[in-house]
Amino acid sequence: MDLNDDRQTRYYALIKRYKGLVYGVCRRRAGTNIALAEDLLQEVWMWLWIHIDELRRNCHPLQERAWIYWRARSVTDFAMRRWKSEQEMNCSEAELSADDEDYNGHRELLRTMIAELDERDRQTMELYLQGYRYSEIAQISSSTEAAVNKRMQRIVARMKGKKMKQWTII
């Protein structure tokens, strides 16, 4: 029996022993969405297959159930965050595509206003638009979170003022 056969045997034994536990975690995370629960279940089993050697090395047999439970929760939490993010992006894209012409005009106006900012403000705004939190922007720009918050308030106020001027000219 080679190592891969032993690994596969251990994996199938885990599935048999803990399928109810793992499925329960997935169902609780997915709520009434059974298809999502099944997707989460696949994510967990895939993760366990990849990390089965870690289970053998780092987990005492009496702690195996708890280890699998907490890993299943962790994997499903991560997958749910990713799924919710994808759902929000799909909704945003659908909303934006309905008003493409209006959206493109606003996007161009936003690009123009960002280009007119000084270097530090432009960097801050670009990081924010990429999804960074204020605390992360503060670390990157070597400042405090309060300073980033204040900078963003000033940037937004300036951009709102320019936007109003732009629309009153048209």
C-alpha positions, 0 to 999 in steps of 0.5 A: 500500500503506497502513501496515496492509498493510505491518504485516500483511505483516511480521507474516506474514513473521515467523510464516513465518520463526519459527514453529518457534522460537516453537512450540519455546519454547511446547512447552518451557514447556508440557511435555506439555500440547499445548493449553497450548502452543497457547494460549501460542503464541497469546499470543506471536503476539498479543504480537508483533502488538501490538509489531511496530513496536517490533521494527522500531524497536529491533531490528537485522535480525541480532538479530531472531531473538534478540529474538523468542526472548527475547520469546517466553520472556518472554511464555510465562513470564508466561502460565505464571505466570498459568495456574498461579495460575488453576489454584491458585485453581480447586483452592482453590475446589473444595476450599473448596466441598466444605466450604462450611459449615465454610469459611464458619465459618472465614472469619467467625472470621478476619474477626472476629479481623482486625477486632479487630486494631489498625490497623497489624496489620490493615493488615499482615494485609489486605495479606498476604491480598491477596497482597503479599510481606513486602518490598512490605508493608514499603515500603507501611507504611514499615518493614523486611521484618524488622519485617513478618516479626516483626509477622506472626509475632505476629499469627498467634500471637495469632490461633491463641491466639484460635482455640483459645479460640474452639473450646474455648468451643464 
